[in-house]
């Protein structure tokens, strides 16, 4: 069973359950998932590290959910 995409999803769960999210996240400038950089934490934490605000994170989640259906 896949993990639901929310702001609290762990990055490694997102990548494992939704491989298409890697390219999407890279295009949004969130972590270098594909380059081997170790990633810890949640989607929200990773987005906030890149300066995303709460509303932008909500929109990111909506885009990810539609991308992975």
N, C-alpha and C positions, 0 to 999 in steps of 0.2 A: 504494500500500500504506500502510495506516494505521500510525502509530507505536504500539507497545505501551505501555499505561499502566503505568508504574512510578514510583517516587519520583524517578527521574532524568529523566523526560520534561520537555522544555522547555515552559514555559507556552504559548508561541506555537504549538508543535506540538499540544498538548492542545486548544487552542481551535480550531485549524484542522481537525484530524482528528475532533474530537468536539464539535461546537457545543453539544450539550445540556449539556456540562460547565460552560458559563458560568453558567447559572442555579444549578446545583448548588453551584459554588464560591462564588458570591455568598451563597447561603443559609448556607454554612459560614463566612462572614466572611473568606474568603481573597481578598485583592486585589479591587480594583474593576475587574474585567476589562471589564465592559460600559460603564464610564464614560469610557473613553478614556485611563486612566492607563497609561503605558508599562510593560510587564511584561517583566522579564528574569529569567533563572534557571530553576531547576527547580521542580517541584511540591513537593518536599521543602523547598527553601529558602523558598518562599512560605508554606508551612504553618508552618514554624518561626518565621517572622517574626510570625505570629499566635499563637504560643505552643503550637502542637501538639507533643505528645511523639511519640517514635518509634512507639509502639503505636497512637496515634490516627492517625498518618499511614498506617500499614499498613491500618487500618480504612477510612480515606478512600479509599485506592486500591481496596480490595475493592468499596466502594460505587460508585465511578466505573466500575470494570470491569463490574459488573452493570447499571449504568444505560445503558451504551453498547453493550450486546450487541444 
